């Protein structure tokens, strides 16, 4: 099978994807229709792009094969397996060593969704993925923050300036509510209920949920919001105002701020999702309800719950070993 040097996967949400030139227009129509179907189902733009990128990459790869299929009904299990092997090993500018297992697994699941849609639309009579298992992903330790690291980050923004109070409130919201970066970044002033101590976030799939916060987070938010009311841009609906222009702080801007505060605290590579990891890990270790954790974090399956439960069990086992100190008897 001939392998192309690169795969065009840019997706235009007007419905057009970058496919190989000279392909049957039906391929583009299928992707356009799938995009519209996902849009009607209110799939998030990032999810739609991820799914369309995967399907486009597969189509382009097969188009360069020795025996390209003339339609979706001719795509075989063996061809998809060959594509996944290639997809995981081909170098990219960001990953010269090839894509990681998690990326390949994610791509498999995206293609799986495409064939499920093709079945529903009766474009095919069976899916070549029916008896395929997702590529294995080696389990990696979840990066969590230790208590001294959290204190150091909060100390880095413990001042009384506008930026300090904003950053302190943001970091406490990330840590206390377990909200995703985009969920916290997109908060509006009206989404904050300091009386009930709740942030009304919009999660994946446009699913709203209340994210509870504690007293210290509510106090930090109150300090920031009182200072915010005296800013000339206070009438803006967005909760977080940027440093200079006082326009809204973007999701990327929030991530850069967290990384900068991490550097000040001596923590390299700190990113917002680590606070979410930390809350989930601490919740499990403290014996909190798994059902409550799923609700707080906005999870629709137990997969992530089980992952953090295993980490908490390992931590409890380590503490039990230290407490019993059976090896110290000798």
Buried (B, 14 or more C-beta within 10 A) or exposed (E): EEEBEEBBBEBEEEBEBBBBEEBEEEBBEBBBBBBEBBEEEEBBEEBBBBBBBBBBBBBBBBBBBEEBBEEBEEBEEEBBBBBBEBBBEBEEEEEEEBBBBEBBBBBBBBBBBBBEBBBEEEBBEEBBBEEBEEBEEEEEEBEBBEEEBBEBBBEBBEEEEBBBBBBBBBBBBBBBBBBBBBBBBBBBBEBBEBEEBBBBBBBBEEEEBBBBBEEEBBBBBBBBBEBBEEEEEEEBEBBBBBEEEBEBBBBEBBBEBBBBBBEBBEBEEBBBBBBBBBBBBBBBBEEBEBEEBBBBBBBEEEEBBEBBBEBBEEBEEEEEEEEEEEEEEE
